[in-house]
């Protein structure tokens, strides 16, 4: 994967995604990608869904406080296509400092047409 985090000095996160095709939910987890960053304590993380391809739109999905995992439901209006999850991790829970400490992107995954039940 040739993803570059975008800001110098931040650590990289290893992001994994499990997709529940029947539930439309993503199980997302993240951890420091290197042993040298394993000591890092992230207070919160912002999760984004990235539509891959032309433009690579990044949409905010969830804010997670104090846990290295989340479960999110995909919107029923989501178009079929190839996506990735990006996680921005912050070591401080203060909204004022705004310092990004770690970032990572999952491997690409494909979402087919959403089937809604009645």
Buried (B, 14 or more C-beta within 10 A) or exposed (E): EEBEBEEEEBBBBBBBBEBEEEEBBBBBBBBBBEEEBEEBEBEBBBBBBBBBEEEEEEEEBBEBEEEBEBBBEBEEEBEEEEBBBBBBBBBEEEEEEEEBBBBBBBEEBEBEEBEEEE
